[in-house]
């Protein structure tokens, strides 16, 4: 296959980004991209280190005259969130991302793009390969498994690092520099389920919700987008109030750190109530269209007779319905679970301070599994949300397990790199940049905890939008401007 991005500038940045897009790199499966990074280091004669969890460190010596300046750590993560549209045929274990140029945007054909954080790694590689920019010692830290809870950063041996200034390239807004971020735990709730027989004269119906925009559960939570898991709960509650419904299966979302876009449920209802169910489903679609007209205008809620033949021709047997007690426990939990903004920041206007998002639900034969991610720039508040989730789980007979625990990155008012970034941007573009406390987890929080002697950090990047969704895109012109800015910053440190 020919290269898609070869005519774009800056050529080296987009060449490395296209290379990365051709390498499968789902979280926990980064061995191939680690191989690629090691080959890059060997080709250029750089020092390198690779650990057992596929973190890769590449070090480049300072240029003449910069030997005594403080070293700079450039950091990004190699993994990507792998989501696709329901009708897209793509195997993330083997298939390359199909890149598409759409005007000033790079997007993917029916899948996530992986600009989060493929463009950060590409910028870091281009910076190391660049022979024109003067710089102190550069240490490119490429961490693994960031999207599932920053396991790579947690495992990275920070004693290998000599730099004490870190530039994280996981930002997604040109001219907005991140100086702190939220932390918080990913929580798995498991609720035991029991099943019973199907009521007489009942038929299985599939209820589906589609067309939601979704997005990053931190960076997009303030946009008020609909959560398919919560909409399904409201739909099922409406059906249950009007019919003799039995719930058999409930599933939605793919990743706990993404706002869920789709949900499905299998119910049994008396055959003579099927028409009523369809009418109720259409009523709920109208309700959702009205409530989310400005954020999710394409919401679709549908019902159909369950088919035992799947899309690939295989057979699927409809599960037996849940008992009334199990159905109530599951529905109570999902209906009462908090989702969305909890509190706005008191210090940074228009910034979310605390939020929570129910991201994934699955039912098996004997239990329901619900994955939730809570975030806050204040540890006391995300811990409070965690306690509430634990309490709700116990009220419905379930229990919780901590899946991940991302530390917060507290704002440093005395940061030197913050001032360098701000002055450089103002000099180059004639306007002051914004500083932001990001309502999402960044690996800066992990590195701050692992380097107790102190490290001065900032996070930045070019414009990228709709992260963690098949609509994800990277802005070409913004990437070019950010590349020029980054090289100038490196010279000024």
C-alpha positions in Angstrom: 0.0 0.0 0.0 1.2 3.5 -0.8 1.7 6.1 1.9 -1.2 8.5 2.5 0.6 11.3 4.4 3.8 11.6 2.3 2.9 15.0 0.9 2.1 16.6 4.3 4.4 19.0 6.2 6.3 18.5 8.4 7.2 15.4 6.5 9.2 13.7 9.3 6.5 14.1 11.9 3.8 12.7 9.6 6.1 9.9 8.3 6.6 8.7 11.8 2.9 9.1 12.6 2.0 7.0 9.5 4.6 4.3 10.5 2.9 4.1 14.0 -0.5 3.9 12.4 0.5 0.8 10.6 1.5 -1.0 13.8 -1.1 -2.7 16.0 -0.8 -1.1 19.5 -3.9 -1.7 21.6 -3.3 -1.3 25.3 -1.4 -4.3 26.6 -0.2 -5.3 23.1 2.6 -2.9 22.5 5.5 -5.3 21.7 5.4 -4.5 18.0 5.6 -0.8 18.5 8.4 -1.3 21.0 10.3 -3.3 18.4 9.9 -0.3 16.0 11.2 2.2 18.6 14.3 0.0 19.3 15.0 -0.2 15.6 14.7 3.6 15.3 17.2 4.0 18.2 19.7 1.6 16.7 19.5 3.2 13.3 20.4 6.6 14.7 23.0 5.4 17.1 21.1 6.5 20.2 21.2 5.0 23.7 18.1 3.0 24.5 16.5 0.9 27.2 13.5 -1.4 26.9 11.8 -3.1 29.9 9.5 -6.1 30.3 6.3 -4.1 29.9 7.4 -2.6 26.6 8.3 0.9 27.9 11.2 2.3 25.7 13.6 5.0 26.7 15.7 6.6 23.9 18.5 9.1 24.8 20.2 11.7 22.5 23.3 13.6 23.6 23.3 17.4 23.8 24.4 19.4 20.9 27.6 21.5 21.3 27.1 24.4 23.7 24.1 22.8 25.4 26.0 20.1 27.5 25.6 22.0 30.7 21.9 22.9 30.3 19.3 20.8 32.1 18.2 17.7 30.3 14.7 17.5 28.9 12.4 14.5 29.1 10.0 14.1 26.2 7.2 11.8 27.1 4.2 10.1 25.4 2.4 6.8 25.4 2.5 4.2 22.6 -0.9 2.5 23.1 -4.2 3.6 21.7 -7.9 3.1 22.4 -9.3 0.6 19.9 -12.9 1.4 19.0 -14.7 0.9 15.7 -18.2 1.4 14.3 -20.5 -1.6 14.6 -20.4 -2.1 10.8 -16.7 -1.6 10.4 -14.6 -4.8 9.7 -11.3 -4.3 11.4 -9.0 -6.5 13.4 -6.9 -4.3 15.8 -4.5 -7.2 16.4 -3.4 -7.3 12.8 -4.8 -4.5 10.6 -3.2 -1.1 10.2 -5.3 2.0 10.8 -6.7 3.2 7.4 -5.7 6.9 7.3 -7.9 9.4 5.5 -7.1 13.0 4.7 -10.2 15.2 4.9 -9.2 18.8 4.2 -7.1 20.0 7.1 -7.8 16.8 9.1 -6.4 13.3 9.3 -9.0 10.7 10.4 -9.5 7.0 10.1 -11.9 4.9 8.1 -14.4 3.7 10.7 -12.0 3.3 13.6 -10.2 5.4 16.2 -7.2 7.2 14.7 -4.7 6.7 17.5 -3.6 10.4 17.5 -3.9 9.9 21.2 -1.0 9.5 21.6 0.5 8.5 18.3 1.2 12.1 17.3 3.0 12.7 20.6 5.4 9.7 19.9 5.8 10.9 16.3 6.8 14.4 17.4 9.3 12.9 19.9 10.9 10.7 17.2 11.0 13.6 14.7 12.7 15.8 17.4 15.4 13.1 18.1 16.0 12.6 14.3 16.1 16.4 13.6 19.7 17.6 13.0 19.0 21.3 12.9 17.6 22.1 16.4 20.1 22.8 19.2 19.2 21.1 22.4 20.4 19.7 25.8 20.2 16.0 26.5 16.9 14.7 25.2 15.3 11.6 26.8 12.3 10.3 24.9 10.2 8.1 27.3 7.6 6.0 25.4 5.3 4.4 27.9 2.9 1.4 27.4 -0.6 0.7 28.6 -1.6 4.3 29.4 -5.2 4.1 28.4 -6.1 1.3 30.8 -4.6 2.9 33.9 -1.0 4.0 33.2 0.5 0.6 34.0 3.5 1.4 31.8 4.4 4.6 33.6 3.8 2.9 37.0 6.4 0.2 36.1 8.9 2.5 34.5 12.3 2.8 36.2 12.7 6.5 36.7 16.2 6.1 38.1 17.2 5.8 34.4 16.3 9.5 33.9 18.7 12.4 34.2 16.4 15.2 33.1 14.3 17.2 35.6 12.2 19.0 33.1 9.4 17.0 31.4 7.4 17.9 28.3 4.4 15.5 28.0 3.1 15.4 24.4 -0.3 14.0 25.3 -2.1 17.4 25.0 -4.8 17.9 22.4 -5.3 21.7 22.2 -2.8 24.0 20.4 -2.1 27.1 22.6 -3.6 25.5 25.7 -0.8 24.2 28.0 -1.7 21.7 30.7 -0.2 22.4 34.2 -2.1 19.9 36.2 -4.5 17.0 35.8 -7.2 14.9 37.5 -6.6 11.6 39.1 -9.0 8.9 40.1 -9.7 5.2 40.3 -11.2 2.8 37.7 -13.7 0.7 39.6 -15.2 -2.7 38.6 -18.6 -3.5 40.3 -19.8 -7.1 40.2 -23.4 -8.0 41.0 -24.4 -11.6 41.4 -27.3 -12.7 39.1 -29.8 -15.5 39.2 -32.0 -16.7 36.3 -35.4 -18.2 35.9 -37.7 -19.6 33.2 -39.5 -17.5 30.5 -43.0 -16.5 31.2 -45.7 -18.2 29.1 -46.4 -16.8 25.7 -43.4 -14.4 25.9 -41.1 -13.6 23.0 -37.5 -12.3 23.1 -36.9 -8.7 21.9 -33.6 -7.0 21.2 -33.5 -3.3 22.3 -30.7 -1.3 20.8 -29.4 2.2 21.2 -27.1 3.7 18.5 -25.9 7.0 17.0 -24.4 8.6 20.2 -21.3 10.7 19.8 -19.5 9.3 22.8 -16.0 10.7 23.5 -13.3 10.8 26.2 -14.9 10.5 29.6 -12.6 13.2 31.0 -11.9 15.7 28.2 -15.5 15.5 26.8 -17.5 15.1 30.0 -18.4 18.8 30.1 -20.0 18.6 26.7 -23.1 17.0 28.1 -23.1 14.0 25.7 -25.5 11.2 26.2 -24.4 8.0 27.9 -25.9 4.9 26.1 -25.8 2.8 29.3 -27.9 5.3 31.2 -30.3 5.8 28.3 -30.9 2.1 28.1 -31.7 2.0 31.8 -34.4 4.7 31.2 -35.8 2.9 28.2 -36.0 -0.4 30.1 -37.6 1.3 33.1 -40.2 2.8 30.8 -41.0 -0.6 29.2 -41.0 -2.3 32.6 -43.6 0.1 33.9 -46.0 -0.6 31.0 -45.5 -4.3 30.3 -44.7 -7.6 32.0 -41.0 -7.4 31.0 -38.3 -9.9 31.9 -34.7 -8.7 31.5 -32.2 -11.2 30.2 -29.1 -9.4 29.0 -27.7 -5.9 29.3 -24.5 -4.7 27.7 -23.0 -1.4 26.5 -19.7 0.5 26.1 -16.3 -0.8 25.1 -13.8 1.0 27.3 -14.3 2.3 30.8 -12.5 5.6 29.9 -14.8 6.4 27.0 -18.4 7.7 27.1 -20.4 4.7 25.8 -22.0 5.2 22.4 -24.0 2.0 22.0 -26.0 -0.3 24.2 -28.1 -3.5 23.8 -30.6 -5.3 26.0 -32.5 -8.6 25.5 -36.0 -8.7 27.1 -38.9 -11.1 27.1 -42.4 -9.7 26.9 -45.8 -11.3 26.2 -46.3 -11.6 22.5 -49.4 -9.4 22.6 -47.4 -6.6 24.2 -44.7 -6.4 21.4 -46.5 -3.6 19.6 -46.7 -1.6 22.8 -43.0 -2.1 23.4 -42.2 -0.8 19.9 -44.4 2.3 20.6 -42.6 2.9 23.9 -39.2 2.6 22.3 -40.2 5.2 19.7 -41.5 7.5 22.4 -38.1 7.2 24.2 -36.3 8.0 21.0 -38.3 11.2 20.7 -37.6 12.0 24.4 -33.9 11.6 23.8 -33.9 13.6 20.6 -35.4 16.5 22.5 -33.1 16.2 25.5 -29.9 15.8 23.5 -30.7 17.8 20.4 -27.6 19.9 20.6 -25.1 17.1 21.5 -26.4 13.8 20.1 -28.8 14.5 17.3 -28.6 11.1 15.7 -29.7 8.9 18.6 -31.6 5.8 17.5 -33.6 3.5 19.8 -35.0 0.4 18.2 -36.6 -2.9 19.0 -36.7 -6.1 17.0 -37.4 -9.8 17.4 -34.3 -11.5 18.7 -32.6 -13.7 16.1 -30.5 -16.6 16.9 -28.4 -16.0 13.8 -25.6 -13.5 14.3 -24.0 -11.2 11.7 -21.3 -13.7 10.9 -23.8 -16.5 10.4 -23.1 -18.2 13.7 -25.9 -19.1 16.1 -26.6 -17.4 19.4 -29.0 -18.7 22.0 -31.1 -16.2 23.9 -30.2 -16.5 27.6 -32.9 -17.1 30.2 -34.3 -14.0 32.0 -33.1 -12.7 35.3 -35.1 -13.2 38.5 -37.1 -10.2 39.6 -34.6 -9.6 42.4 -31.6 -9.8 40.2 -33.2 -7.6 37.6 -34.0 -5.0 40.2 -30.5 -5.1 41.6 -28.9 -4.4 38.2 -31.4 -1.8 37.2 -31.2 0.0 40.6 -27.4 0.2 40.4 -27.3 1.6 36.8 -30.2 3.9 37.3 -28.8 5.4 40.6 -25.1 5.4 39.6 -23.8 9.0 39.2 -22.6 9.9 35.7 -21.4 13.3 34.5 -20.0 16.4 36.2 -20.0 16.4 40.0 -18.3 19.8 40.6 -16.7 22.6 38.6 -13.3 24.1 39.6 -13.2 27.0 42.0 -9.8 28.2 40.7 -9.9 27.6 36.9 -13.1 29.0 35.3 -15.1 26.6 33.0 -12.9 23.6 34.2 -14.5 20.4 35.5 -13.0 19.5 38.9 -14.8 16.2 39.6 -16.8 13.8 37.5 -17.7 10.2 37.1 -18.6 8.0 34.1 -20.2 4.6 33.9 -18.3 3.2 30.8 -19.0 -0.5 30.4 -21.7 -3.0 31.4 -21.8 -6.7 30.6 -24.0 -9.5 31.9 -22.9 -13.1 32.0 -24.7 -16.2 33.2 -24.3 -15.5 36.9 -23.1 -11.9 37.3 -23.2 -8.3 35.9 -19.9 -6.4 35.5 -20.0 -2.6 35.5 -16.8 -0.5 34.9 -16.8 3.1 36.2 -14.1 5.8 36.1 -14.1 8.7 38.6 -11.9 11.7 38.2 -10.9 14.8 40.2 -8.0 17.2 40.6 -8.6 16.8 44.3 -7.9 13.4 45.8 -10.4 13.9 48.6 -13.3 14.3 46.1 -12.5 11.3 43.9 -12.1 9.2 47.0 -15.5 10.4 48.1 -17.0 9.3 44.8 -15.3 5.9 45.2 -16.9 5.5 48.6 -20.3 6.2 47.1 -19.8 3.6 44.4 -18.7 1.0 47.0 -21.8 1.8 49.1 -24.2 1.6 46.1 -22.7 -1.7 45.1 -23.2 -3.1 48.6 -26.9 -1.9 48.7 -27.7 -4.1 45.7 -25.7 -7.1 46.9 -22.6 -6.5 44.8 -18.9 -5.7 45.5 -16.2 -3.5 44.0 -12.7 -4.2 42.8 -10.1 -1.4 42.1 -9.0 -1.8 38.5 -6.6 1.2 38.3 -5.7 4.3 40.4 -4.4 7.2 38.5 -2.7 9.9 40.7 -3.5 13.5 40.3 -0.9 16.1 39.2 -1.1 19.1 41.4 -0.6 22.6 39.9 2.9 24.1 40.5 2.6 27.9 40.7 6.4 28.2 40.6 7.0 26.2 37.4 9.8 27.5 35.2 8.9 25.5 32.1 5.4 27.0 32.3 6.9 30.4 31.9 9.2 29.3 29.0 6.2 27.9 27.2 4.1 31.0 27.8 6.8 33.4 26.7 7.7 31.4 23.6 4.2 31.1 22.4 3.5 34.9 23.0 6.7 35.8 21.1 5.9 33.5 18.1 2.2 34.2 17.8 1.5 37.5 19.5 -1.1 36.2 21.9 -0.9 34.6 25.4 -1.7 30.9 25.6 -4.1 29.5 28.1 -3.1 27.3 31.1 -5.4 24.4 32.0 -5.9 21.9 34.7 -6.9 18.9 32.5 -10.0 16.8 33.6 -8.3 13.6 32.5 -5.5 11.5 33.7 -2.0 12.2 32.4 1.2 10.2 33.2 2.7 13.4 34.7 0.9 12.5 37.9 2.7 9.1 38.0 6.1 10.6 37.2 5.6 13.4 39.9 5.0 10.7 42.5 7.9 8.5 41.3 10.4 11.4 41.3 10.1 12.8 44.9 13.0 15.1 44.4 10.9 17.2 42.1 10.4 17.6 38.4 9.1 20.6 36.5 6.4 19.4 34.0 4.0 20.7 31.4 1.8 18.9 28.8 1.0 20.1 25.3 0.2 19.0 21.8 -1.6 20.0 18.5 -5.3 20.0 18.0 -7.0 16.6 18.1 -10.6 16.0 18.7 -13.2 13.3 19.4 -10.7 11.1 21.1 -11.5 7.5 21.8 -14.2 7.5 19.1 -14.2 6.5 15.4 -14.7 10.2 14.6 -11.2 11.0 16.1 -9.2 13.5 14.0 -5.9 15.3 14.0 -5.6 18.9 12.5 -2.8 19.0 10.0 -2.0 22.8 10.1 -2.0 22.8 13.9 0.5 19.9 13.9 2.8 22.0 11.7 2.6 25.0 13.9 3.1 23.0 17.1 6.2 21.4 15.6 7.8 24.8 15.0 6.8 25.9 18.5 8.2 22.7 20.1 11.6 23.1 18.4 11.8 26.8 19.6 10.9 25.8 23.2 13.7 23.2 23.2 16.3 25.8 22.2 15.1 28.2 24.9 15.1 25.8 27.9 
